[in-house]
Amino acid sequence: MENKLLEKGFKGYFIAVAVLMYYFITQTINLGLFITYRHAFALLLFASALLCFLIKPNIARGTATIKAVLVYSSPLLITIVVSLFIWFVGQVDTAVISRGLSSSFVYNNMVSFSFGAVAFLYIFGEKGIWYNLIAILISNILMICTIILQNGIGVFFTEFFKLIVTFAGETGDVIVQAEIHELAFCLGAYLIYMLYKPKKNIVFFVLLALTLFCFVAAFKRIGIIAIAIALVFAWLLKFIAKFKKDTAMRLTVALSVIVVLLLIGYVGIIKLDVFTMLEKAGVDTSGRAVIYNAVDKFYEFSPEFLGNGIGFLTFQLSSSMMVDVSAVHNDFLQYFIDLGFWGYIIWLTSMTTLRVCYFGKNGNIENAILTFSLTLYLVIVSSTDNTMNYPLLTTVLAILMIGNGFDEKVRNTEMKIFGHISDVNKSAKEDSIL
């Protein structure tokens, strides 16, 4: 009885902290330096799990989570190492270095948010995936309820249905308030996971329905396209894996390499001023042609281009540019300008092929396919938005990539370390949602 009450207490506490993390998206705390609420709550989740580990350690779970976080967060390490090299060669001022490091560690620290994600996995195992989703839904529904209370339920749903029918062609003044980009992209990742691994469970269908509702309320067209493409590849690879697992694994890795090559070419296309050509041809690029032309002077598409260091382009856009935007709305162009030709390639590889190979190791084709499909989703939405600067999406992708098959990974880890599986790890049920 005590164990059940304790488990419910832990569950309520972690979900409550996560709700706060997903709800307070833009607010900041002044601690001598400004830190976002979401970063503070991510650190609180990690600190809470760490305290539990110190009191009653689960070595296998701790080992599995730390190794996975280090691999998942390797793009951050690469951006720092490459930037340090660029700054050293360029002999830049310490103010530039401080600005670049603060953007990586204070605002969008991939390690902090990854550890915040795996705090759920360490405490609850794979059930943590669903508790995290519940936290997102509670925070998003609270936001939507606030909008409804302020404007009326009739107005909200009238604009909601018009949004769907016109495929976001007509967006009302009320429904646009529900367009919380960061949460929409988080829920899009969950939709891929849930549709790739559906469960015959009433709780699952309720969560799926709520996830769809909140995602559609925000209605990011690029998100819908990305989900569709990611699922097509996931289902196709899953079908191939039924007959030829080795072939499916090699194909998944090969596709991740192709993604890297395409993203290198994507920057080359931008440098060739193709977006201006599209504008002249009558294609609406939403002002991106103007933005790309404005930043054109900061880079060359050449192996000799070393880059400017992380945070460079963000600073230029916010302080010295003549374009009225604070972001280039293209993560890949931004990282190319910051990290240079070779740094960009290494960063891309760590974000794509390295993750696919690590999470799909030991022939775990399901993990490899899921990791690739989520990576493909991230790549597509980041090609038109600054999605990689959304730390909450980093959290969600971490918990899904690391969490899929997590309980089995823990058992394998414990068997390797101790030669047996403890009762707490043996009793974990992967198929259980709540």
N, C-alpha and C positions, 0 to 999 in steps of 0.2 A: 504493500500500500504506500509506504514512504517513498519507494523508488518511483512509483507512478506519479505521485504528487511532485516529486523533484523533477521528473522528466517534463511534466506539464509546465512547471515553473520555468525551467530552462527554455522550453519551447516559446512560452509567452514572452519571456525577456528578450530572446534573440530576435523574434519577429517584431517586437515593439521597437527595438533599436534600429532594425533594418527599415521599418516603416518611416522612422524619422530621417534616415539616410536618403531614402528615395523621395521623401516629401519636400525637404528643404534643399532644393536643387541649387538655388542661386545665392542663398544667404551666406554671409561670412562672419568669422569671429576675429577680432583684433587681439592678437597675443604678442604684440610687438611686431609681428608680421601677420598678414591676413591669411587665414586658413578657412576653407569652406566647411560648412556644417557637415556636408556629406563625407568629406575627408575625415573629420573628427569622429563621426559615427562609425566609419569603416575601421578606424584605429581602435575604437572602443570594442567593436566586435572581435577584432584580433586580440586585444588585450584580455578580453573575457575568456576567449578560448585558451589563450596562453596560461591564464590563471588556473583554469580547469586542468590543463596539462601538468602544471607544477604540483597541484594538489593530488591528482590521481592520473598519472601519465598513461596514455595509450601509445606506446612506442611505435607500433606499426602504422597507426593512423598519422601520427606526427611525421614519421619518415616519409610516408607516401605524399602527404600534403606539401611538405617543404620541397621535396625534389620536383614535384609538379609545378609549384609556384616559380621556382628558379628557372625552369625551362619556359614556362608561359611568359614570364617577365623578362626574358632575355632581350627583347627589342629595346627595353629601357636601358639595359646595360650597354648595348651596342651604341645607342644614341649618345650616351655619356662618354664612352671611350672614344668614339669617332670625333665628337665635339671637342674633347680635350686635346686631341691630336691637331685638329683644325686651329684651335685657339693658340696652341703652342707654336705651330708653324707661322701663324699670322701675328703672333706676339700682341694679342689684343689686350685691352685694359681689363682690370679685375672687375670693373662694373659690368662689362659685357658677360664675363664668365658667371658672375653672381646672378645676373638676370636670366641667363640660360638655364642654370642649375635650378633656380627657384621655380621656373616654369615646369621643370620635370619632376621636382620633388615636393613642392608645396601644393600645387594645384592639380596636377594630373599624374600623381605617383602611381604607376602601374603595380608596384610591389605592394603598397598599402591596400589598394582596392582588391588585389588578388588574395591577399591574406584575409581581408574582410570577407571575401567570398568563401574561402576554404574553412573559415571559422565554423560555418554551417556544416560543412562536411566532416570536420573533426568531431564536432559534438554529436551530430545526428546521423552520420553516414550519408547514403544517397537520399534519404528522406529530406536532407537539408536543401536539396534542389527545389523541392515543392514548398518548403517553408519560406524560402527566398521569393518564390513566385507569389505566394500569398501576401508577403510584405509589399511587393510591387503593386499588386492589385488593390490592396487596402489603401495605399497612398494615392494611387491614381483615381480610385472611386471617390475618395474624400475630396480630391480636387474637382471632379466632375459634379459631385453633390453640391459643392460650394457654388459652382457656376449655375446650377439649376435653381438653387435657393435665391440667388441674386437676380435671375432673369426669367424664371418660370419654367416648369417642366414642358409645357406645350411648345414654347418657343424653341427650347433646346432640341426636342425630338423632331420638330418640323425641319429645322436646319440640318439635323443629323441625317434624316432620310434624303433630303435634297442633296447633301454631300455625297451620299452613296450613289444615288441615281445619276448624278452628273459626273461621277468619278472625280470629285474635287474641283469640277469646273466652276461651281458656284459655292462659295464659302461664306456663310453668314457671320455677322459680327459676334454672335454668341458662341457658336460652335468652334470658331477659330481660337477661342480661349482654351479649349480642350486639346489644342495641338501642342502637347508637351513633347518636343522632339526626342529628348533623351529617353524618356520612358517608352515612347512609341518604338524606338529602335530596340530597346531591351525586350519588349514584349514580342517584337518580330523574331528575335532569336529564339525565344521560348516557343513560338508557334512552329518554327522549324523542328525543334527538338520533339515537341508533342506530336506533330504530324508524321515525323520519321519513326517515332516509337510510341504509337498509340496504345492505350490500355483500356481494357473492358471493365471500367469502374465508374460508378456514378459520380464520385468525387472528381475523377479525371475530366469527365464531360462538363461538369459545372465549371471547373477551372478553365477548360478550353473555351467555353462560351463567354466567360467573363474576360478572358484574355483577348478574344476576338472583338468583343464590344469595345474595350478600352483602346485597342489598336486601331480599329476603324474610326473611333471618335477623333483620333489624331490624324488619321488618313494621310500617311506619307506615301505618295505614289512610288517613289524610288524604293521604299521599303517593301511594298507589295510586289514590285518587279523582282527585287532581290530575293524575297522569300520563294517566289515561283521558280526562279532559275536555280536557286540552291536546292530546292526539293526535287526538281527534275534530275539533277546530277546525283543527289543522294539516293533516290529510288532506282535510278539506272544502275549505279554502282552496287546497290544492295541486291538487285536482280542478278547481276553478273556474279556476285559473291556466292550466290546459292549454288552455282555450278563450278566456278573456278575462283577459289579464294585468293590464290597466289596472283592470278591475273588481275583480279579486282584491286589487290593491294598495290601491285606495280602501277596500274593505271591511275590509282588515286594519287600516288606520289608523283607520277609523271604530270598529272593535271596541275598539281601544286607548283611544279617547276614552270609549266606553261603560263600559269598566272603571273609568276615573277617576270617572265619574258614579256608578257603583254603589258604589264605595268611599267616596265622600262620603255616600251614602245609608246605607251600612252603619254609620257612626258615628252618624248620626241615629237609626237603629233601636235601637242600644245605649242612646242617651240617653233614648229613650222607654220604657226598662226592659222591652223585649220578652223578654230572657233570663229575667227573673223570672217573666213570664207563662208562658214555656215550662216552667220548673220547676214552677209550680203546675199546669200541664196534664199533668205526669208525665214530661216530657222531661228526661233527664239532661244537664246542660250542664257536667258535670265541675267544678262549683264556680265557673264563670265568672260566674254571676249575682251571687254574693257579692263577687267581685273587682271587677266593674264597678260595683256599688253603692258599694263602698268608695272608688273613685276618682272617683265622680260629682261630688263637690264641687270637683274641680280644673279643670273645663272647662264651657263652655256651647256648645251647637251653634248658633252664630250668627256672621255675618260680622264682628261686633264683637269676637269672641274672638281676641286677638292671640297667645295661647300663653304658655308659661313658659320656653322655651329648652331646648335639647337636654340630656338627662341629668336633667331635673327629676323625671320620674315614677320613674325607676330609683332615684334617691336617696330619694324618699318611700317607696317600697316596701321599701327595705332598712333604713330608719332610723326612720321615724316612723309607719308604718301599723300598724293592728291586725290585718292579714291576714297569715297565715303563708305568704307567697309572696315570691319575689324578682323576679318578672316578671309582667306583666299577661296574658301569653300571647295577645296580640293586637297585632301590630306597628302596625296602622293606628290603633287607638285611642291607642297610645302616642305615635305621631308627631303625631296630632291634638292631644293634650294638650301636647306639647312645642312644636310649631311654630305652633299656632293655625289658624284656618279658612283663611286665604289662603296661609300658608306650607305648609300640608298639601296644598293643591291644586297649588301650584307643584312641590312635592316629588313628588307623584304623577305629574304630567305628565312630569317629567324621567325618571322611572323607567319610564314606559310609552311614551307617544307619541313623545317625543324619541328614545328608543333605536330604536323601530320605524322611524321616518322616517330616521334617520341610517344604520343598518345596512342599510336597504332602499333607499338612495338610488341614483340612476341606473337605476331600474327593476329592481333586483335583488330580485325577488319572493320567491325562495327564502329569502334572508336575512331579509326582512321577516316572512315567515311563521314561520320558526324563532325569531326574536327575540320575536315576539308569543306563540308557544306556550310558550316558556320563561318569559316574563313572567307569563303566565296561571298557569303552574305555581307560580311564586314567590308570586303573589298568593293563591292558594288555600291553600297550606301556611302562609302567614304570617297568615292570618285566624284560625287557632286556635293557632299557636305563635309564638315569637319568632324566626322563621327568618331574618329580615333581620339579626339580630344574630349570625348564623353566618358568620364571615369566610371559612371554607373554601367555603361555598356561593357566596359572592361571587366567589371565585377560579374556581370551576367555571363559573358563568354567564358570567363575563368571557371565559374561554378559548373557550367554545362560541359566544357571540354574536360575538366579534371574530374567532375562528378560522375560522368557516364561510366558505369562499371567500377565505380570507386570501391565498393565493399569487397569485390573480388580481388582488386589490386591490393587492398589492405591484408586480406587473408594470405595472398601469395607472398607479400612482404614479410608478414609475421612468420610464415613457414620457413622462409629463407634465413631469418634472423635467429629464431628460437627453436625451429624444428617442430612446432605445434601451433595450433590455432586456439586462442582463448575463447571463453564462452561469449564475451561481449562482441567479439568480431564474428564469431561463428553464427550468432543469432541474428545478425543484420539481414534484412530482407530487401533485396533490390527492387522487387516489384511493388512494395508497399508505398503508398503515397502519404498516408497519415497514420 
